[in-house]
Every structure is written in C-alpha cells, then in structure tokens.
C-alpha cells in the first residue's frame, strides 16, 4: 500500500496542470487524475504524470467526482489539490513529517489566493515574503482548507465540497499546520473565464438550495453565492443573498462586513454604517471593517473619525496598500500634504499600481 496518494479532478487545465504536478511529484507516492471533459491538452499532460488516469462524465457534483478519484487510490493518506495550485519545495519535508503522526485524521493547510488587487478583503502584501511563489503577484488573501486526510474519509456537498463532516462524524482529529497551498488561478485566468466559473458555482449553489442537498447551513450557502456575485461585481445579486444570509443568522460577521461594503460602494452610507458598526462589535480586530468605516466617515466629511479608523486598521495590518492610499486621500482633503505624500509612497511601495492614480500624480506635479 502506498503512503500518500494525490487525487485530482481536472477540466481544461493545460495552463496550470504541469506546474502543479511538478511541485508534488517527489512528495506523493501515487497520482490519480480524473478528467471531467477537457477539450485542450489537459489529458496529454495528465497522462505524462499520472499513475492512474480516468475520464468521468460530469454530473454537477464535485464531491462525487472527487470521491471517484479517491476510490481509485491505494494510499493511506489522500492529498487533494486543484490544478491551479502548488506546494512549495520548502514545505515538502513538512508534509512528509506530519504523516508520521498516527493519531491525526486530517490536516488544515493555508490556502494563499494570489492576486494583483490590493483592495481585496483580507489582502496581504507579498513584500518581504519568504516564498518565491509570492513574487508573481503583489499579494494574496488567505483561508484555511482541509486537503490532507486519511483514505477512509469522503467528500460531501455538490460545491465547496469538504471532508470535514466525514471526519467529524467519525470523531476524528484534525490539526492545523502552517503549510501553504499556493493558488494562482485568480491571478492568471482571464476575466471572462473567471466570470463563467463563478456563474457555474452560483447555479450549482442555487440548485443545492432547491434540493436541500447541501450539508451547510443556508446562511453559509447564501453567503457563498453572494461572494461569487461580488467577484463578478454583480452587486444587486450579492445584496439579495447577503440579506438572506443575515435573515438566517443576523450576527454572521462575514455577511455583515460584505453587505456593509456593498452599500458603501453604492454610497448608501446610513445602511453601511449600521452594518459595519455591528461588525465591529462582533470582531473589533478585523482591519477591513475599520478601513471601510474610515472610507465611510471620509465620504461623510468626518475626517477626524476617518483618520482614527485608518490608524486602527493599520495597527491591525500595516501592509494594506489600499488603507494607506485611502488615508492619504483624507489627509489631502485636510490639507496635510506632507503626510499625504508619505502615505501615498507607502501605498506605492506595497502596490505599484497606485503610482498611476490621478490623485497622487496631481499632488506630485504641483
């Protein structure tokens, strides 16, 4: 029996797949790839690396496809990756070491979603980062994912599938690690392709609600639909599902801050402030909610309140380019030009795109 099996489902991933497989080929003992209908060179690349390659008729259910791949694995442990993800060579030995812990059933990794949008919620600058992978973008956002687990567990849910429920029902033990999965899909896919992918996810999530087939609480599913809508900048759809989420769970922080941000973008400052202040009450250590309130108070002309909020946001995350930039705009309006220049330059240090912004250029050309 093999020790570690890599199990993947893929479709039209010729841009990413080889890099993914190269990153783990010396880590895993067995590679199982299931193709769900590729029309590009994915199959050709997969067959070069895979110990076992299968074709699978797609039926709008990610869990079924992933569980089919696991059913073909002989490893004691399963590593689940997407084609646009890699594991750094720096972390290969870490993965091998944690497999030596017989009392653990699964491990959480850190998923880094690389992007060149420093205004993204939870954005972290790549400046001074230790991973070479991070140099391909100006930064990333992070989330916790369960991607390494014993072979006896299976995925649940048609979309946003996870083995968490399977492990919990077995009273299994899950440990957090500092091992990073590097995700490049958001960075390198075309916008039209990303929008199509989000439409697909939204339709699948709506279908799961109609069938009542998702294992997640409805407020989580509503939030995930809204999040996909926001990535497409469909604010009307996002607003609808964020309200549905809050109707189910009025104190769900993620929906509160996102809906507050949606209203802020549309200059509905009264509703935005209500939601963001409630979010602060629930989690006062989140830098994004303080930055959003800073922007809100600036729009209201309450500049002293705005600066206090930006100061707090930067205490919590001193690598937020968007916060430095928005803070600089407030300082300009207050006539504090020297401080504005310092803040602009800090923003540009973290995200060079701000150097082309008209507010900065007009100040420097005076």
N, C-alpha and C positions, 0 to 999 in steps of 0.2 A: 504493500500500500504506500502511495506517495504521501509526502508530508503536507505540501501546500499546492493547491490547485487554483489557478487563475480562471475564473469563469466570467465570460463577457457576452453581451448581446450587442450586435452592431448592425448598422444600415447606412450605406453611403458615407463611409468614414475614411476615404483614401487620404484626405488631408492630414489626419491625425494618427491613424492606427499604428503605423510602423514606429513612430516615436514612442507611443505608449508601450508597445511590446518590447522594444529595445530597452526601455527603462527597467523592466522587471524580468527579463529572460534569465538572468543569473540568480534571481531571487526565488522564483517559483519552480516546482518540480514537474508541473504539468499545465498545459494551456488548452482550455476548451473554449472555442469561439462558436457562437450561434448567430447566423446571419438571418435577418428578418425581411430580406427583399432588396438587397443592394443592386444598383444598376451601374456602378462605377467600378473601380479596381479594388474595392474592399476585399472581395473574395480572394483575389490573387495574392494580396498582401497577407491575409489571414492564413492561407494555406502554407505560406512560407514559414510561419512561426508555430502554428497550432499543432498540438499532438492529436487533437480531435476537432474536426470542423463539421458543423451540421447546418442545414438550411431548415428554417422554421416559418410556417405560414402565420403571419402577424394577425392577431385577433384582438387588438386594442387592450392588451393586458400585459403590462410589464412584468408583473410577478410570475405569471405563467411561463413567460419566455425565460426569465432568469432561473426559475426552478427547473425548467427543462435542461438548462445548461448544467446546473448543479447535479441533476440526476445522472449525468454522464461522467461526473468527477469521481476519482478514486482517492483523493487526498483526505487526510484527517481534518485539514483546515481549508476554508474557502476564502479567497481574496476576490472581491468584486470591484471591478473598475469599469469606467466608461472609456471609449476610445480617445476622447479628448483630454484624458488625464494621464499623469505620470507620477512615479515615485522617484525622488532624487536618489542618486547613488550614495549620498551621505546618510540616508536612512535605511538602506538595505539591511545592514547588520542589526539595526534596531528591530526591524521586523522579525528577523531570524531569532533574536534573543527572546522576544515576548512569546514566541511559540513554545518556548520551553516551560511555560507556566501551565501546569496541568489543571489547576483549579479554576481557570478562567474559561468562559464560553464564548466571549466576543470582545472586540476592542473598538473603541472610538478613535477615529483619526480626525485631523483638522483638514477641512477642505478649503483650499485657497482658490477663490474665483478671481483670476487676473483680469484687469480692465484698465482702460485709459480714461475713466470718468471719475475724477476726484470728488464729485458731488454725490456719488452713490452713498447710500446709507451704510454706516459702519466702515467706510473706506479707510484703509491703512496704507501709508506711503511705502514704496519699496526702497526708499533711500536707506542706505546702511544695512540692508537686509543680507543675511548670510547665504541665502540660496541663489545660485546662478540663474535659476528659472525665473526669479522675480525681476531680473533685469530686462525682461522682454516687455514690461509694462511699467507704468508709473506707480502701480499699486494693486491692491486686492481687497476683497472682503472675505470674511472667514465664517465658517459654520462647522458644526460637529456632525460627523457622519459615522455610521456603523458599517464598516466594509470588510472586516476580518472576523470570521466566526467559525465554529465547528460545523462539520458537514451535516450534522443531524438537523440543522435548523433550515427553515424555508421562508421565502418572502411572502408578504401579504400586501394587499391593496393593488388596484389596477395601475395607479400612478402614484408617484412619490413613495414607491414601494420600499419596504424595510423588513428586516428580520427581527426587529425589536420585540414585537408581540410574541413571536415564536419563542424567543429566548426567555421572555418574562413568564410565559405560561408554563415553562419548564423550571421556573425558579433559578434560571441560570445567572451567572455572574458576569458583569461587563465592566471593563476597566477603561479609563481614559488614558490616552497616550499623547505625546507631543509630535507624533509622526504626521507629516504633511502629505496630502494628496494635492498635486498641482493641476488646476483645471484651466485650460486655455481656450475652450470653446467660445465663451463670451467675447474674448479678445479677438479671435480670428475668423469667426463665422460672419458672413455677410448679413446686413440688417434684414434683408428680405427673408433669408433663411431662418434667422432668429425669430422673426415675427411669425413665420409659418410654424415653427416649432412651438411657440407659445400658444398659437391658435389651437394646435393639436392638443396640448396639455389642458387648455381651458375646456375644450369639448369633452375630453375624457373625464375631467373632474365633474363637469355638469352631469355627465352620464352616470357617474358613480353616485351622485346625489339622488338622481331619479330612481336608480335601482336600490338605493340604500345599501350599497355593497362596500363602501369604504369603511375600514376599521377605525378611522379617525373621527373625533367629534366634529359635528357640522361646522362649528366656528373656525376650526383649523382649515377645513376644505374651502370655506368661503374666503378665508384669508389668502390661501394659496392661489385661488382664482384671481383675487384682486392683485396679488403680487405679479402674476403673469401679465395681467392687463396693464399694470404700471410700467412694466418693461417695454410694452408696446406704446406707452403714452396714451392709452385709452382711459382717460380719467373718469369718464362717465360710468364705464363698466366697473372700474376699480371702486368708485364711490358707492355704487349699488351693493357690491359684495362686502365691502368693509362695514357698511351699516348692518348687513345681515349677520356678519360675524359678531358685531358688538351687541346685536339684539340677543344672540345666543349666550354671549359672555361679555357683559359690559365692562369688565376690568381686564380684558385681554390687551396687554401692553402693545404688542406688535400692531394690532389693528388701530389702536388709539393714535399712535405716533404716525402711522401711514395715512390715516384719514385726516389728521391734523395737517400733514404735509400737502395732501391733495387740495384741501381748502386754502392753504397758504399760497399755493401756485395759482389758484383762481381768485386770489385777493378777497376771499371770504374770511376776513380777519376775526370777526366775532366768534364764528364757529370753530375756527382753527385754534384760537386761544383757549377756548373751553376744553378742547380735546387735549392740547399739548400740556396745559396745566394739570389736567388729570393724569396724564402720562408721567409727569414729573413726580407727582405724589406716589405713583406706583414704583418708579425706578429713577431716582434722582441722580444716579451715577451713569446715565446714558448720555454721551456727549451730543448725539444727534438732536435730541429733543431740546437741549439748551441752545444749540446753534439755530434750530428752527425758530425758537422763541426770540432769539436775537434778531433774526431777519424780520420776524413779525413786528417787534417793537420798533425797528428801524422804519418799516413801512408806515407805522403809526406816528412817526416823528418823535418817539420817546427814546431819544438817543442814549441817555444815561442808563436806562433799563437795558437797552440793547448791548451796550458795552459790558455791563455786568454779566449778561448771559454769554457773550462771546468769551469773556475771561474764564467763566466756569467751564465752558465747552473745551477750551484749550488746556485747562488744568487736567481734564479727563482724557484728552487726546491731543497732544502737542504736535501731531503730524497731519493735521487736517488742512489741506490746501484751501478747500472751499471756505472754511471758517476764517482763516487769515484774510482771504480775499473779501469776504462779506464784512468783516471787521474793518478792513481798510476803507471800504466804501462809506461806512458810518463815520469814520474819522475824517474823511474828505468833507462830508456834509457838516461836520462840527468845526471845520476849519483847521483841523490838526494835520497839516500836510506832511510834516516830518514823520509823524507816527504812521500816517497812511503809507508813505513810501517804504518804511521799514516792514510793515505788514504785507504790502504788495510783494516786496522782494522775498519775504519768507514763503509766500504762496507760490511764487515762481520757482523757488528752489525745490519745492515739493512737486510742482506740476508746471512744466514749461509752457503749457498752453495758455496760462494766464498772462504771459508776456505780450500776447497779441490783443488783449482786451482793451477796448477803446478808453475805458476809464483810467487805466494805467498809462496808456500812451499819451492821452491828453494831459495828464499830470506831468509826465516826464518831458513833454515838449514845451512846457510853459517857461 
